[in-house]
Amino acid sequence: MRLKRLAFDSCRFQGALPRSIGNLSNQLQQLLFHNNQLHGNLPSSIRNLVGLNILTLGRNQFTGNIPSTIGNLQNLEGLYLNKNHFSGQIPDPWGTYHC
């Protein structure tokens, strides 16, 4: 059996999300770190988590650009990055879509 869900919502974690987050299993389906005190840039290694269908990083203190490599997550059905301090443009995989 492999890890499919990693949830640390509202745990008061502080610091940066490590680059090694991309070393988790490619079978991981849900990564949930909502409502913590994580800061810094999102590591581009997130692109390695190709099995993700939900990525929840809202209500943290992330800054910088949303990495374009997040577009590699082709199984992603839910992406929650609200209540952070991102800057720059939305990466091309989503920036070209119109509602």
C-alpha positions as CSV (number, residue, x, y, z in Angstrom):
1,M,0.0,0.0,0.0
2,R,1.3,3.5,-0.9
3,L,0.7,6.9,0.6
4,K,-2.2,8.5,-1.2
5,R,-3.2,11.4,1.1
6,L,-1.0,13.7,3.1
7,A,-3.0,16.1,5.2
8,F,-1.6,18.7,7.7
9,D,-4.3,21.3,7.7
10,S,-4.3,23.8,10.5
11,C,-1.2,22.4,12.2
12,R,0.6,25.7,12.7
13,F,3.5,24.5,10.6
14,Q,6.1,27.3,9.9
15,G,8.9,27.6,7.5
16,A,9.3,26.8,3.8
17,L,7.9,23.9,1.9
18,P,11.0,21.8,1.3
19,R,12.2,21.0,-2.3
20,S,12.1,17.4,-1.3
21,I,8.3,17.5,-1.3
22,G,8.7,16.4,-4.9
23,N,10.3,13.2,-3.8
24,L,7.0,11.9,-2.4
25,S,5.4,9.0,-4.2
26,N,4.0,9.8,-7.7
27,Q,0.9,7.9,-6.5
28,L,0.1,10.6,-3.9
29,Q,-3.3,12.0,-4.8
30,Q,-3.9,14.6,-2.2
31,L,-1.5,17.1,-0.6
32,L,-3.2,19.3,2.0
33,F,-1.3,22.0,3.9
34,H,-4.2,24.5,4.2
35,N,-4.1,27.1,7.0
36,N,-0.6,26.9,8.3
37,Q,2.2,29.5,8.4
38,L,4.3,28.2,5.5
39,H,6.2,30.9,3.5
40,G,8.6,31.4,0.7
41,N,8.3,30.2,-2.9
42,L,6.5,27.0,-3.9
43,P,9.3,24.6,-5.0
44,S,9.2,23.7,-8.7
45,S,9.7,20.0,-7.6
46,I,5.9,19.9,-7.1
47,R,5.9,19.0,-10.8
48,N,7.0,15.5,-9.8
49,L,3.8,14.7,-7.9
50,V,2.0,13.7,-11.2
51,G,-0.6,11.7,-9.3
52,L,-2.1,14.7,-7.5
53,N,-5.7,15.4,-8.0
54,I,-6.0,17.9,-5.1
55,L,-3.4,20.4,-4.0
56,T,-4.4,22.6,-1.1
57,L,-2.0,25.3,0.1
58,G,-4.4,28.1,0.8
59,R,-4.2,30.3,3.9
60,N,-0.4,30.3,4.2
61,Q,2.2,33.0,3.5
62,F,3.7,31.9,0.2
63,T,5.2,34.5,-2.0
64,G,6.8,34.8,-5.4
65,N,5.4,33.3,-8.6
66,I,3.3,30.2,-8.9
67,P,5.8,27.8,-10.7
68,S,4.9,27.0,-14.3
69,T,5.8,23.4,-13.5
70,I,2.5,23.1,-11.7
71,G,1.0,22.7,-15.2
72,N,2.6,19.2,-15.3
73,L,0.0,18.0,-12.8
74,Q,-2.4,16.8,-15.4
75,N,-4.6,14.9,-13.0
76,L,-5.2,18.0,-10.9
77,E,-8.9,18.5,-10.3
78,G,-8.6,21.0,-7.3
79,L,-6.0,23.6,-6.8
80,Y,-6.4,25.9,-3.8
81,L,-3.8,28.6,-3.4
82,N,-6.1,31.3,-1.9
83,K,-5.0,33.7,0.9
84,N,-1.3,33.8,0.0
85,H,0.9,36.6,-1.2
86,F,1.8,35.4,-4.8
87,S,2.9,37.8,-7.4
88,G,3.4,37.7,-11.1
89,Q,1.2,36.0,-13.7
90,I,-0.8,32.8,-13.6
91,P,1.3,30.1,-15.4
92,D,0.4,29.5,-19.1
93,P,-1.4,26.1,-18.7
94,W,-4.2,28.0,-16.9
95,G,-3.6,31.5,-18.0
96,T,-4.9,30.8,-21.5
97,Y,-8.3,29.4,-20.4
98,H,-11.3,31.6,-20.4
99,C,-14.4,31.2,-18.2
